[in-house]
Amino acid sequence: METYTLTAKTLEGLEEVLAEEISALGGKEITPGIRAVSFRGDKGMVYRANYRLRTAIRIFRQINAFNFSNLDDFFIKCLKIKWEQFMKLNDTFVVQSTVMQSALFKNSMYASLKLKDAIADRFRQKTGSRPSVDTAEPDVIFHIHISGQNCIISLDSSGESLHKRGYRQSQGDAPLNEVLAAGMILLSGWKGNCDFMDPMCGSGTLPIEAALIAKNIPPGKFRKSFAFMNWSDFEPELFEKIKGETTLSEFTHHIYASDILTKNVLSAKTNARNARVFNLISFDVSDFAKVEMKSEKSVIMMNPPYGERIRHDNLEHLYQMIGERLKHHFTGHSAWILSASPEMLQKIGLRPSEKHRLYNGAMECSFQKYELFVGKRKQLVIKRKLNKKG
């Protein structure tokens, strides 16, 4: 089967995690970049990547790449591409663009317009008619990436962003992006090998993504469509075969989700039902200041407020409380906290053992791990050294 150059887009900070996912799916020639990972794969890999990758936002299939010297050269090279191989005259299409460091294209809208005209002129030359543009629900989505005088043209195989799994119908005030949530969990190394807890669960994205990972449920299972399903070479039988490749994993531990607001827990429950993982998650309305851990070992993960809708003095108290609770009530566990406020993270009063830079929307965040040792860490290290000598 023919292979293609593919590009999986992701959020900054998750490139290595995505590369590992692609490798596990069988991708070849994997090269992490900035907010993207390129790799080689066949048509089946296009379907598989959309259906199975948890940290990908979109999957592009490259159809052409060239250098151009001026705008006329760009247009002529676009005109020569056999667009009839990728769409029919009665298909609607749209062109989306990314432009970087280009003296010829001042904005992405102009690049999209030039490519749209080239596609229309190609069809007019071949058939006497031109296809229609539909920006709302196009049959085919072309993506053009211009960097300087280099151009890459691709088919968008995903359509709607892959972070839209299809299970979220109810959300809180600041819902966590599903791709970011899955990336956080995969960065932590948690794969269902112990209990998982989110004591500030909001609309439930972290515990739901944890449940999907623990049971090996594909993130694309609840989506109704992907853009590749409109392609002229789409093979429904192959896609059905790929959907049948995954087998559910056994999960013998527990996932706990709680929040101080009743409305958030109700939203989380609704979304968990939609994702068919409601029975895997124990929900509770509670303040983290009063939560007690029911297991001996767990991963605690939370995304506390950063300060957008809460007063600074209350925020400082919140982070101090988080640190005190972790230190005195959750020894033996590990905790991961995502926050856009370095100042507030200092208020936790614990030394992180790992730090990762991630982005929650436009906000730069630090994702920090805290090992919650019993007693002082130094004493534990000395004890381990003595045990090894013995």
SVG drawing of the C-alpha trace seen along z (x, -y; Angstrom):
<svg xmlns="http://www.w3.org/2000/svg" viewBox="-25 -41 52 48">
<polyline fill="none" stroke="black" stroke-width="0.4" points="0.0,0.0 1.2,-3.5 2.8,-5.4 2.6,-9.1 4.3,-11.9 2.0,-12.6 2.0,-15.3 0.3,-15.2 -0.3,-18.5 -0.3,-18.8 0.0,-21.3 3.4,-22.7 5.2,-20.4 3.5,-17.2 5.6,-16.5 7.6,-13.7 4.5,-12.1 2.8,-12.2 6.0,-10.7 5.8,-7.8 2.1,-7.2 2.9,-7.3 5.7,-4.8 3.4,-2.4 0.9,-2.6 3.6,-1.6 4.5,-4.9 7.9,-5.2 10.5,-7.9 9.2,-9.8 10.5,-13.3 9.2,-15.5 9.1,-19.3 7.4,-22.3 3.8,-21.5 3.9,-18.8 5.4,-15.3 6.0,-14.1 6.1,-10.4 5.4,-8.0 2.4,-5.8 -0.1,-4.3 -3.9,-4.9 -4.5,-2.6 -2.2,-4.7 -4.1,-7.8 -7.3,-6.2 -5.5,-4.7 -3.8,-8.0 -7.2,-9.9 -8.9,-7.1 -6.2,-6.2 -3.9,-9.1 -4.7,-10.8 -2.4,-13.8 -2.9,-14.7 -5.1,-17.7 -5.1,-17.1 -3.5,-14.7 -2.3,-16.1 -1.5,-14.0 1.0,-15.8 0.2,-15.9 2.8,-18.3 5.8,-20.4 7.8,-22.9 9.8,-26.1 8.6,-29.2 10.4,-32.4 7.5,-34.8 3.6,-34.9 3.3,-33.9 5.6,-30.9 3.6,-29.9 0.3,-30.1 1.6,-28.1 2.9,-25.4 -0.4,-25.1 -2.2,-25.1 -0.2,-22.1 -1.2,-19.9 -3.8,-17.3 -6.6,-18.4 -9.0,-16.1 -7.2,-13.2 -8.3,-14.6 -11.8,-15.9 -14.7,-15.7 -16.2,-18.7 -19.4,-18.5 -17.3,-18.4 -17.2,-21.5 -13.8,-22.5 -12.0,-25.1 -8.4,-26.1 -6.8,-26.8 -3.3,-28.3 -0.4,-28.9 2.2,-31.5 5.6,-32.1 8.4,-34.5 7.2,-35.2 7.9,-38.5 5.5,-37.5 2.5,-36.5 1.7,-39.0 -1.1,-36.9 -2.6,-33.5 -5.9,-34.7 -4.1,-35.8 -2.3,-32.4 -5.7,-30.6 -7.2,-32.8 -4.3,-32.2 -4.6,-28.4 -8.4,-28.5 -8.1,-30.3 -5.6,-27.7 -7.9,-24.8 -10.9,-26.6 -8.9,-27.4 -7.6,-23.8 -11.2,-22.4 -12.4,-25.1 -9.6,-24.1 -10.5,-20.4 -14.3,-20.5 -15.5,-24.0 -16.9,-24.4 -15.4,-25.1 -16.1,-23.5 -17.7,-25.5 -16.2,-26.7 -17.9,-25.9 -16.3,-27.3 -18.8,-25.8 -19.1,-22.1 -16.7,-21.4 -16.3,-17.9 -12.5,-18.4 -10.1,-20.5 -6.8,-21.6 -4.1,-23.0 -1.2,-25.1 1.9,-25.8 4.3,-28.5 7.6,-29.1 9.7,-31.7 9.5,-30.5 8.8,-26.9 5.3,-25.5 3.7,-22.3 0.2,-21.4 -1.7,-18.8 -5.1,-17.2 -6.6,-17.7 -7.8,-14.1 -9.4,-15.1 -11.8,-17.9 -13.0,-19.0 -10.1,-19.1 -9.4,-15.7 -9.6,-17.1 -13.4,-17.1 -13.8,-13.5 -17.6,-13.6 -18.4,-12.9 -18.4,-16.4 -21.9,-17.8 -21.6,-19.6 -18.7,-21.8 -17.6,-24.0 -16.3,-27.5 -12.8,-26.7 -12.8,-23.2 -9.5,-21.5 -8.7,-20.6 -9.0,-16.8 -5.7,-16.5 -3.9,-18.5 -5.5,-16.3 -4.5,-13.1 -1.0,-14.5 -0.7,-15.3 -1.7,-11.8 0.7,-10.2 3.5,-12.5 3.0,-11.3 3.5,-7.7 0.1,-6.6 -1.5,-3.8 -3.9,-2.3 -1.3,-0.7 -2.6,-2.3 -5.4,-4.5 -6.0,-7.9 -7.5,-11.0 -8.6,-14.4 -9.9,-16.4 -10.7,-19.5 -12.2,-17.7 -14.4,-20.5 -16.3,-18.9 -14.3,-15.7 -11.8,-15.8 -8.9,-14.4 -10.7,-11.4 -12.5,-10.6 -9.3,-10.6 -7.7,-8.5 -10.5,-6.0 -10.1,-5.9 -6.4,-5.3 -6.8,-2.6 -9.3,-0.6 -7.5,-1.3 -10.7,-2.9 -9.8,-4.8 -10.3,-8.6 -12.0,-8.6 -14.6,-6.0 -17.4,-8.5 -16.8,-10.8 -19.3,-10.6 -17.1,-11.6 -13.6,-12.4 -12.6,-14.4 -11.0,-11.4 -14.5,-9.8 -15.3,-12.3 -12.2,-11.4 -12.7,-9.7 -10.4,-6.8 -12.0,-6.2 -12.3,-2.5 -15.0,-2.0 -14.1,1.7 -10.5,0.8 -11.7,-1.7 -14.0,0.8 -11.1,3.3 -8.9,0.7 -11.7,-0.2 -11.8,3.5 -8.0,3.7 -8.3,2.4 -9.1,4.7 -10.1,3.4 -7.6,3.6 -8.4,4.9 -8.5,2.2 -8.5,3.3 -7.9,0.0 -10.0,-3.0 -10.5,-6.5 -11.7,-9.2 -13.2,-12.6 -14.4,-15.3 -15.1,-19.0 -16.3,-21.6 -19.1,-22.7 -22.1,-20.4 -22.7,-21.7 -19.2,-20.7 -19.7,-17.1 -23.0,-16.9 -21.3,-18.0 -18.5,-15.4 -21.1,-12.7 -22.9,-13.5 -19.7,-13.5 -18.6,-10.3 -21.8,-8.6 -21.4,-9.8 -17.9,-8.4 -19.2,-5.0 -16.8,-5.2 -19.2,-6.3 -18.9,-2.9 -15.1,-3.4 -15.1,-6.7 -16.2,-7.4 -17.7,-10.9 -18.1,-13.1 -18.9,-16.7 -16.2,-17.7 -13.6,-20.3 -10.0,-19.1 -9.4,-20.4 -11.5,-17.5 -10.7,-14.8 -9.0,-11.6 -7.3,-9.1 -8.7,-5.6 -5.7,-3.7 -2.1,-3.2 -0.7,-4.3 -2.2,-6.7 -1.5,-9.4 -3.1,-12.7 -3.6,-15.2 -5.2,-18.6 -5.7,-21.8 -6.5,-24.4 -7.6,-27.9 -4.9,-30.3 -6.4,-33.6 -8.8,-34.6 -12.0,-34.4 -10.7,-34.3 -9.2,-37.0 -5.4,-36.8 -5.6,-36.4 -8.1,-33.5 -5.9,-32.0 -2.8,-32.1 -4.8,-30.4 -5.9,-27.7 -2.4,-26.8 -1.1,-26.8 -4.0,-24.4 -3.1,-22.1 0.5,-21.9 -0.5,-21.2 -3.0,-18.5 -0.5,-16.8 2.3,-16.9 0.3,-15.6 -2.5,-13.5 -1.2,-11.9 2.3,-10.6 3.3,-7.7 1.5,-9.0 2.6,-11.3 0.9,-14.5 0.9,-16.4 -0.3,-20.0 -0.8,-22.2 -0.8,-26.0 -0.1,-29.2 1.0,-30.9 4.6,-30.4 4.0,-32.6 1.1,-30.4 3.1,-27.1 5.7,-28.5 2.9,-28.7 2.5,-24.9 5.8,-24.6 7.0,-21.4 10.0,-20.8 8.9,-19.4 10.8,-16.4 9.8,-17.1 8.7,-20.1 7.2,-20.3 6.2,-23.4 2.7,-23.1 0.1,-25.5 -3.5,-25.6 -5.0,-27.6 -2.7,-30.7 -1.5,-30.5 2.0,-29.1 1.8,-26.6 4.1,-24.5 3.1,-20.9 5.0,-19.8 5.4,-16.5 5.7,-16.1 6.9,-12.9 5.1,-12.8 7.6,-10.9 6.9,-9.5 9.3,-11.5 12.1,-13.6 13.3,-12.8 17.0,-12.8 16.3,-10.2 14.6,-8.0 17.5,-8.2 19.9,-7.2 17.7,-4.3 17.6,-3.1 21.5,-3.3 21.9,-1.3 19.4,1.4 21.4,1.7 24.7,2.2 23.1,4.8"/>
</svg>
